[in-house]
Amino acid sequence: MKAEVIISEKEKLSMTRARLEKRQKIINQKERKVRLRKMIELGELLVTAGLEDLNYETIFGALLEIKEFSENRGSIKKWTEKRDAWLTLNRPQRLIVSFDNESTAETEKILRNMKFKWNSFRNEWYGRGKKDELQALLGKDNAKITEVPG
């Protein structure tokens, strides 16, 4: 009788261990996904900053230097202000593009390439971009470009 109780307890422990291992595997997968997402975002930052053409050794050296300076709170504040200024100058604006007459196929192709979407209800294009750059591209087509606040 005592042997049966011990075997039953061993089976319970074995099942509990299997459940815990399964949960640990799921947690590890989630951690890997979070880590991968963070690495992708860091890579996107390098591209946004225009550093993708530098070799890895140079980027790594620059990052080590950033690490040294990051202990100084003044440096972090200065870097944050630089980022805010850059975003103010370079962030794409929300734009609406409409035409007095029909737009040409070439104009529509340009807008689609810039990821603008057609609103058939309002008969206008909407998307994100730089107003002056878009005006330069579409200037000859009598395009009315309106910036959407927000």
C-alpha positions, 0 to 999 in steps of 0.5 A: 500500500505504501509503495502505491502512494509513493508511485502516485506521488511520483506521478503527480510530481512528474505531471507538475514538472511537465506543466512547469516546463511547458510554462517555462518554454512559453515564457522563454518564447515570449522573452525572445519575441520581446528581445527581437522586437527591441533589436529591430527597433534599435536597428530602425533607430540606426537607419532613421539616424542615417547610420546604416552605412557605417561599419559595425565596428564604428557603430559599436565604438560610438555606442560604447562612447554613448554608454560612457556619456550616458551616466551624465544626466546633462548629456541625456537631456541634451540628446532628448532635446536634439531628438525633439528638434529633429522630430519637429523638422523631419516628422512627416505631416498628415496631409490631404491632397485634392485636385480641382480637375481630375488627377493624372495617372502619373500623379496617382502613381506618385501618391500611391508610391508615397503610401497615400490612400484614396478616399472615394467619399471625399474624393481626395488623397490622404497620407503622411509626407512633407508638404513642400516635397509633395508640392514640388512633385505635384505642383504642375497638377494644380494640387491643393495640399492641406496639412491636417493638425495633430 
